[in-house]
Amino acid sequence: METVFRDYAPKGVRFFYVYKSLAHPEWDGYVQAFSLEERLKHVQEAKKRLGTGIPWIADSMDNRIKHAFGARNNSEFLFDPEGKLVLARQWSDPVALRTVLEERMGQVDRVTRISDLDLPDQQIRKRAAPSGVVPRVRSANGLRATRVVLHPVAQPHYVKLRVEMDSGLLDTGKGQMRLGFHLDPIYGVHWNNLVDPLAWEIKAPEGVLVMPGKGQGPKVEVPSDVDPREFLVEIDRSGIQGNLELVVRYFGCNDQEGWCREVTQRYGIEFSIDRDAGRSMNSQRPRRGFGPGGGRRRFGPGGRGRFRARRDFFQPGGPGNPAREN
């Protein structure tokens, strides 16, 4: 896409990347941003690591752009100068886009090739501490990410809570929930394993059974690490309404900035699917050929992801059908 940009931006074609919620959080350690400020930090990280010349637009926290364009992960849209939709693709195809622009704008004298671009050597992000120390907690059942509500805190959310529930819990009120506490790499923070481990506690409406209702992270032999802290919880809320409240306490350190501090965070947990939370491939099952040790790399900000297209988007009259009338 960068080569197409180099060739057709001078002809008046405007290019933009749109940064949206992550389709696959945890690729290369990145997790979903909790604020627009964090999304903008992801954009800056992507620009630096990918060496892009194309301007970026960060979606709002209500994911307005994502939903307006069909909520897919790597789509591509072309508009004419009057704003009419000319082309919509479920999956971006720079080669095909160049062909369309050649037909509409004419060919360029010399086609830019990837070797002509001064792109950075993409390396796996350097982590703040060792990883692969604490085993992942896996569930036998398929889990769906559910909505969490942030309670205001004075400091950033160095640790992000991800909540996933199985279909039994979502449909009948009885089933399993996984809590995942993930260090956000944009803050360069690691766990301090020389003090008390992370501890959490859940407050539930009267009559709702939560087992266990509180827990602690494992005692880890190494002084620090960046692995997620995960827990499985059984819940029985049959016929009882209301959300859960969770409080978590942990010690985090940033060696580069020279501090260690105790942090307390509070969340509300809803029993409804979060359709913008993405699917964490790392928490499901290992995939060959991806990530560290595999043949392909994925880079969180700006990285691509797999998707399942919404059928009505490209049906006649749908918002992604290039033949629709405006």
N, C-alpha and C positions, 0 to 999 in steps of 0.2 A: 504494500500500500504506500510505503514511503517513496518508492520510485514513481508511482503514478502521481503522487502529490508533487514531486519535484518537476514533473513534466507538464502538469496541467494547471497548477496554481498560477504560473505566469500567464496562462490563457484566460484567467478570470474565474476558474473553478475554485470554490471554497470548500475546504476539507475540515472535518472535525471528528475527533474521537469523543465518545460519550462514556464517562466512567459511571458505572451503576453498581448496585449491590453485587457482591461476589457470588458467582454461580457455584463455585467450589471453594469455600473457605478452607483454610489450612494448607492449600498448595503453597509450598515454600514458606510455610509458617504464618502467612497472612490470615487475619481474621476479619470479620465484618466490622466496619467502622460504626461507632455509636454516635458520631456527631458529624456535621458538615466539615468542621475543622479537620477531623481525622480523614475524611474522604479527600480533602484537598491535600493533605500530607501524602496520601496514597498516590494522588495524581503527580505530585512532585517526584515521588520515588519512581514512578513508572517512566516519566520523562527522562530522568537521569539514567535509569538502568537500561531502558530500551533505546535511548538516543533518538527519540521521535522529533520530527520537525512540525508535525501536524498539531494544531492547537487542540486543547482538551476542554471539554465541558463536563463539570461534575453535576450529576443528578442531585436533586433535593432529597432530603431524608424521607419524604413520603413517596419517593421513587416515581414521581410524576412522569418523567420522560420514559422510563422503562415501561410503564403500563400503557402510555399513549402509543408506543411503537410496538406493542405486542408482547412485551415481557420475555423476549428471547435473549440469548446470551451474546451472540456475535453477529447480529443482523447488519444489513447494509441498505441504505436508502439514498436515492438520488432524486433531487428536486430541480425543476427548471427555474429560471429567473423570476417567474411569477408565483413560485411556491407550489406549483402543481407537482404531485408525485409522479415521477417518470419510471422509477424502477424500485422494486423492493425484493430483497433476498433474505431468506431465512438464515443463511450463513454467508459471511463476507467472502467475496471472490475477486481479488484485485486484478487477476488476469482478465476475467470477463468484464470487469469495470473499465479497464483500459480499452477494450474493444468497443464498448458503448461510447466512451468519450472520443475515440478516434472517429466513429461514425458521426457524432454530433458536433465535435469541435475541430476535427482534422488531425492528422498525424503530426508528430513532432519531428524535427530534423534529426535528432539523435535520441534514441530511447535510453533512459537511465537504467542501469543495471544495479543489482544489489551490491556488486563489488565496487561500484562507484561511490557508495555511501560510506561515510566514516562512522560506522556503528560501533558502539562499545562492545567489548567482550563480555557477554552475559555470564556472570558467575552466580552460583547459589549464594544467597544472602549469608553473611557471617553472623552466626548466632551469638547472643550475649553470654551463653554458657553451654555446657554439653547437652545433647539431646539423646533420645533412645535409652534413657536410664530407667524410666518408670514405664512399665507395660501399659498398653491401652486397655480400657475396659470395653468389652464388646458384648452386645446383646444378641440373643438367639432370634429375636423378632425384628422385623423391619421397623425403624423408628422415623418419625417425622418431626422436623423442627417446629417448635411452638413459640408463641409470642412471649417476650419478656418486657416488663415495664421498668424503666430506669428511675431510681430515686436520686435526686440531686446530690452531688458530692462536691467537695471543695477541690479535690485533686482529680486528675484524669482517671479513667477506668484502665489502669495498667493491665488488669485482668478482665477478660470479657466472659460473661456467662452465656453458654449455649445450652438450651433445654430441648430434649427430644423425647417424644412419647410414642408408645406403640398404639396400634389401631384399637386394641381392647380398651385402653384408657380413654382414648378420644371418643370412641363410639358408645361404650357402655359405662364408663366411669370407673372401671377396674382394670388395672394393668401396670405396666412398668414405665418408669421415667428415668432418663439418664441426664445427670448434671455434668456439664463439662466446663471447667474453668481454664481458659486459654490466655496465656500471656500474649499481649499485643506487641509484635516486634518493632513497631514504629517508635516505641518508648525505650527500647534497649534494656528492659528490666528482666531480671531472672529471680527464681525462687531462692530465698535464703534458708538452706537446710540445716544451719547451725542453731536455729531457734525452733520454737514450736511450729509444727506444720499448719498449713491452711486448715481452717475449721469453718463449718457452715451449720446452719440450723434453719428449719422450716417451721413456720407458723401456719396452721391450716384452720379452716372454719370448723366449728364444733360439729362432731360427727364424722369428719373425714379422717380416715386412717392412713397414716404415712409411716412406712417402715423401711429404713430407720428415719427418724425425724431430724437427726443431726449426725455429723460425721467429721472425721479428720483425715487429712491426706497421709500418705505413707511416710514413715521415717526412711530417709534416703541417705546412703553412705557418703555420696560425694557432697562437697560443700554447697554446690549450686547446680541447677539445671533449668531447662526451659520446657520440659514436657508438660502436657495438660494434666490436670488433676480431675479424674472422672469418677462418678459414683452412680450406682444403680439403686433406684428407690421403687418400692412397691406401694401403690396407692389404691385405696377403695373409697370412692366418693359417690357411690351409686345413689342417685336421687337428690344429692346435696349440691347446691349452687355455691358459687364463690371461688375466688382465686387463692393461690398460695402466696405467702410472703417469705422471702429468703434473705438472710443476712450472712455475709461471709467475711472472715477476717484472715489476713495473710501478711507476711513480711516479704517485701520486694526490695531489690537492690539494683542500682545502676552504677556499675563500676566506672564507666567513663565520666559520669558526673560526680561520682564520689559520695553516694548516699545510700542508706538503707532505712526503710521506714515501715511502720505498721499501718495497714490500710483496712478500713471497714467500708463495705459496700452493701447496699440493700436493693432488692429487686422484687417486683411483682411477677408472678408466673401465671399466665392465662392458659386455659384448656382449649386453645384454638390454634390452628395451623398458621405458621408464619410463612407466607408464600414468597417472601423476599429474602428468607434466610439462607437459601442455597442448600446444596447437598454436600456434606462433608465426606468425600471419598475416603479419606484417611481413617475415619472412625467406623467405616463399614467393613471393608476387607481389603487386603493388599492387592494392588494392581501392578502387574509386571510392566516394565518399560517406562514407568513414570517416576518423576521425582528423584531424590538422591539414590544413586545406585542403578537407576534405569537409563534407558537410551534417550528419553525425551524429557525436557524440562518444562515446567509450567511456572510462570511468574505471576504471583497474585495480582497486583495492580496492572491492568492492561492485558493480563493473560486470557487465553481463550478457554472455553468450557464446552462440555457437551450440553445438548438441550433437547427438549421434546416440544415440537412446534404446536401451537394452538391452532387447530384445523380451521376455525372460522376466520382466522386472520387473513389467509390467502384465498378464501373462497370468493366468488364473484360478489362484488359489493362490499367485501371486507376491507378494512383499512390498509392492508398490505397488498392488495391486488392492483398491479400497475395499470390495469385496464379500466379501473373504476372511473365513473364520471364524477367530476368535482362541481 
